[in-house]
């Protein structure tokens, strides 16, 4: 049974949520230029890219190709670049930084400590993200409140960062809403979702989850629950504390 069969059950107010999301994206395209969508090519992000394309909005999409993604994710990236009306930009880590880190700490450094895992995320994700967002007034993410306790209060429009606004157009959506949209619109998605990967990141740091496990249990599963963010969506005060 695939992800659509398992999950595509919209909430009662799905149509209102969809209208809210479409309104926010249209508003963003006119009020927050320049802006970009950050896509991990997960289920939420392919929904947003589909909406951007169907609404014919001038919002480019970018993907962080960390050098450690699953083959299925890279194949979806190729298809998305070929099919998307909106341009899809790819940002990669500085190769020399990756080579030096692996030579110094080893290929499996992320398993040895949270500090090393976050250092790897810093090189492969955080530094490319800064380049991707340079000069942008806003960015669009697929964050949803339902994803984890750390994201339970995600707003539609987040102005906490003085540098740029973060827009979370699916903040109110359920997992069932996401998959209903994918099914209803024939959206191309990562086949890893059919193998019980609800949240997909780098291959060494992502596993399938079992029935009853938390939505993000497959991310950095060897770490404490409180540490399960790479830094992309951590608030400034939390970064300072870290």
CORVEN-V319117 format. One line per field, one symbol per residue. psi: psi as a letter, one per 40 degrees, with the letter a starting at -180 (. if undefined). Layout:
# CORVEN-V319117
psi=???
This chain:
# CORVEN-V319117
psi=hiddddeghiidfddddddddddddddddddfhiiihhheeiddddddddddddefighiiihhgeefiiddddddddddddehdiihihhiihddddddddddeidfddedidddddddddddddddddddeheidiihifhidedideeefhidhhedhddiihhgeedeiiddddddddddefhhiheddeffgdhhbideehiiiiheiidedehfeeiideefieedfhidddddd.
